[in-house]
Amino acid sequence: MSGSRKLRDRGTGMGMTVKTVTRWLKGPILLFGIYLVLYGHVTPGGGFGGGVVIASAFILITLTSGELAGLSIFSKGAASRLDSVGLLIFLILGWLGTWWASGYFFENFISTSETAYHSVLSGGTMPIGNLALGLKVASALFLVFTVLSAFQIAGRAIDGLTDPEEQQREDKS
Amino acid sequence: MMAINVQTLIPLFVAIPLGMSLLVQLVARRRHAVAETLTIITLLALTLMSGLSVGQSGIYHLGGWPTPVGIDMRLDALATLLLLVVSVVGLAVSLYSVDYMRRFTARSHFYSLFLLMVTGMNGVILAGDLFNLYVFLEVAAIASYSLVAFGCAHEELEASFKYIVLGSLSSALILTGVALVYGMTGTLNLAHIASRIAETGMSMPLLLAFGLFICGFAFKAALVPFHAWLPDAHPSAPAPVSAMLSGVLIKALGVYVLARLAFNVFGIGANELSLLRWLGLLSMVAGGLLAVGQKDIKRLFAYSSISQVGFMVLGLGLGTPLGLIGGLYHLVNHAMFKPLLFLNAGAIEYATGSRDLRQLGGLNRQLPVTAATSMIGSMSIAGIPPFNGFWSKLIIVLACIESGFYGFATAAVLVSIVTLAYQLKVQRMAFFAALPEALKDLQREPPMMALAMILLAVGCIVLSFAILTGLRDPWLIGAAQQALTAGIFGG
């Protein structure tokens, strides 16, 4: 019983101030992550860096409002599927290079006009590759965090149930 | 014969298993039959592709970028030999897994991780630069950590944790070596590193890097004294995983990379060869002696793997053409009989629920396919003529004598006798002793498990005939030996 009580306690998250600030910040963090992914080929950043920032927005929600709040926005199943889809898109992009261009895997087969330099569309297949990697990294990092926190909660719940001293302390309180 | 454009095949050795691993997660998460079929088709395709690559070579520039800028993948005779070994063993193991893995839940995760491990190994074999070699090494290693822990029982989790800690330590050594080489040569491309070392010679930091590589890859190959993880990790894993780990992973990640770096990149000298010979001798003797006392059948085979890797490294450490042929031939042979023996052990555990030799006996009537194929595997690994293991060990012994290392030759012969002793122990205790009452009503091996064991046993017999070619063939073992003796890569 103490285990399930602990789960509920943890699910309520942090104080109102932290939650309010997180509510304000999650949008800009997500936007910054998307910017890093999209402009990865012209500014510092890219699929990996941007993906980490996007994942950090969901991790922040989980930390402040509890696991259920994080998972209600980005479920474990969806994250797992997006993780595979992201890498699959990246591989298909590589294969299209072999098929469409002069025969090399990952060859950039979308030509860019000189007027488009330094814009989002100046990288040919690179922004698409960055998007795919961003999707993969964001999903994978969020999944790693969720799974590790689930293990920790489960471990505490089991400890709480099996440790007689803690059980006695819980009962007294 | 139809000409195959090897250029188009090289990246597919990595892309196909990686793509299929993701596809299994996406479309076959709950449809296990689909996951099994996709895995078998993938390994079949990889086997065909490896077969088509025999006798061919090439460098693939990813994205069409030339060598100093882009990432290179390099296919030569040695890489082809290893690709063929990984694919054939992988195919047999995937067939075996169809029946064996039915007792486990979340089987699609198993197939996904299995394909990811194949991706990592193929990537290591084809990598043309040190950093990608390291990345693919980690891909294969992390997949193998998860596969060792797949059953989630106490013993498996403990073995996996030990494997992760020691594996991470070896990866850290390798990464430090990569950083040192990059710092000293300014490049990560293997051919460029080789030509820079040929120009400037081996400085102290490069020698230190080579030492770190020897320690790191000796961990991966489980050479004594870097072997502590293997006797726990290999027996704890499900039998198909043990077969892959002992059969190909320790070779692709350990012995192959060690040989590649030593002969083709750093340009091995007398001192380094001597170090390899002593490491080989130590593993050969210690692994063999430790195997004799084991009661757990899979643990016995795990120690036996350490001993047999010692034979390979001893052959390679001689540095002569005959020694290299012996080492490479034994590598291929071991990739046939050791997975076979682990699959036999898996079939015994599947039928009886035990791996303890003291609780087994009389299984030659109860599990006829396992008994027959196990006899072939045991005779092969023990070096009984005319099986393949006899010829490769004979070549290694002759190569030792040819080079004047009579002590090493004597040790190799004595360890072969020790190998015969522990294999006879397995045969007697598992198959020929009196049948315990509890094992009277056993069911025979399921058909796919039997098929996989027969496939590998036939592989052992076919490889016995390789000696008829004189092993100086221009396609496989002879060509792989020439790739090593040709010395360091050209630019």
Interface residues (C-beta under 8 A of the other chain):
Chain A: S80 R81 S84 V85 L87 L88 L91 G94 W95 G97 T98 A101 S102 G103 Y104 F105 F106 E107 N108
Chain B: Q7 T8 P11 A15 L18 G19 L22 L23 Q25 L26 Y60 H61 L62 G63 G64
